[in-house]
Amino acid sequence: MFRRPIESTQYCCHDYLAALAAAHILPSMTDANHCYQNALAERVNGILKDEFDLDAVFPTFGAAQQAVARAVHTYNTKRLHGSLELRTPAQAFLRAA
């Protein structure tokens, strides 16, 4: 298996980690650079990009913010999830509460 050096890996870049540290933000991954560590987050990001076109180029930051807000709202309140027995995350949350 080919592994890129940590310096060139997107989320392990020393400059990126230094910027997070300067802002007092902890990265959501281990120092071991495990490829499956953020699998759930990457799955959600992939869905948001593929189904809601959030990988598009937006004309303004505000337009991007509005698109993200709409996508997250739809993802949580309208999109049925097989892993939640074809319920939305909002429905599953209310049922569990």
C-alpha positions, 0 to 999 in steps of 0.5 A, a space after each residue: 500500500 502506498 502512503 503519502 508522507 505526512 507533510 503532503 497529506 491534506 489534513 496532516 499538513 504541518 501548516 494546517 495543524 499549526 493554523 488549527 493550534 493557533 486558533 485553539 482547534 483540535 483536529 478530528 483525527 489521530 496523529 497516526 494518519 489512519 485513512 478510516 478515522 473520519 469515515 463517517 464525516 467523509 461519507 456525509 461530506 460526499 453525500 453533501 457534495 454529490 447529492 446537493 452539489 456543494 462542490 460547486 463554485 459559488 459566486 459569493 461566500 454568502 451564496 455558499 453559506 445559503 447552499 450549505 444551510 439548505 443542504 444540511 436542512 434537507 439532509 436532516 429533515 427530508 432525506 430518508 436514511 437507510 441506516 435509520 430505517 428510512 427515517 430522517 435524522 430529525 425523526 430518529 432523534 425525536 424517536 430516541 429522545 
